[in-house]
Amino acid sequence: MFKGIEFISDINLLPINNKENLRQVTQHFPFLATTYYLSLIDFSDPFDPLKRIVIPDLDELKSWGKADPSNENVYTVMEGVQHKYDSTLLVIASERCAGMCRYCFRKRLFLKDNYAKPEKLQDLKGLIKYIEEHKEITNVIISGGDALMLPTSQLETLIKNIMKIDHIRFIRLGTRILSYWPYRITEDTEFLEMINKYSKATKRIYVVTHFDHPREITHEAVKAVNLLHKAGAVLLNQCPLIKGINDSVDTLFWLFTKLASIGVAPYYVFQCRPAIGNKPFAVPIEKGYKLFEKAKAKCCGVAKRARFVISHAIGKLEVLALTEKNIFFKFHRAAKRKNEGKLLICERNPEAFWPEDYISFEESFYS
Ligand code: SF4
């Protein structure tokens, strides 16, 4: 396994005065990157999108957002286990990532001193018992942090125990390792053998990648994708829409097209969550939706499979359409079953970053 670079001062290609400024940011929100990822950055370009992903921005210090913007604590049924949607269980299996995305919506996991308790799974037996008792659960997401930061042996124990439960039909592994350190896959035959062992014809392992930008789809990343396919995994990609990173029609078009060309289905594009430190990264919902639709209009059907969604405390709201006066949202997933599929029609607000900028949700949406 690699050793991440944790100190801005160790990056030779950043000017010294710039590093001193950025240290103020890292006192609040840590810095972490891999040598591989830093090598993809064009440090001579002040607006390099990959640089924006990992190099701190002074505007992160502007007061904005919450530590837990989607109220994940409300759905936490035991340490590291969230049950928000009937059929899906989310397991926070790791509190580590290979790099720290500046816009991370779960950055509270990395800020132990300031925010709350550990949120990682502690009790495997308790998890298995919970799943066995909840027959409505058909699938489990193993995430974090990054699921692939777990040693293969630990990941195998988790997968083996979950997969042997009859009513579990598939598992998703949430990871950004293919962007930050694809060697985790290309150089670990044990990991690939494990995927091959548990991803069966009628019970698959999905690997949900997180490519933000087409430049992250490097030769090594493609090699990792190919090996995962050969091992029997199914691949999907999700990413947030982030200012200065992928908020352009061309970038999204090429991201979707390159993903389709390597056999990774574009799955979700998320509205940037109002998490602490995220002010410089958020794009207004309506602007983001228009960019997303224009990019999709250039794509063929295979490349335009992604949905633009907002992961809100009450559910996943898909942005469906804009008219001159209104914006239309649909519950793609609802935390309360009665809201499933419901349509929300709101008056447009070009300054809106989150659904509450359109509507205040009554208690009935939550209970
Ligand atoms: S990989 Fe995901 S969890 Fe990790 S820092 Fe990035 S956004 Fe956050």
Boltz pocket constraint, residues with backbone or C-beta under 6 A from the ligand:
constraints:
  - pocket:
      binder: B
      contacts: [[A, 96], [A, 97], [A, 99], [A, 100], [A, 101], [A, 103], [A, 104], [A, 105], [A, 106], [A, 107], [A, 144], [A, 145], [A, 146], [A, 175], [A, 176], [A, 210]]
      max_distance: 6.0
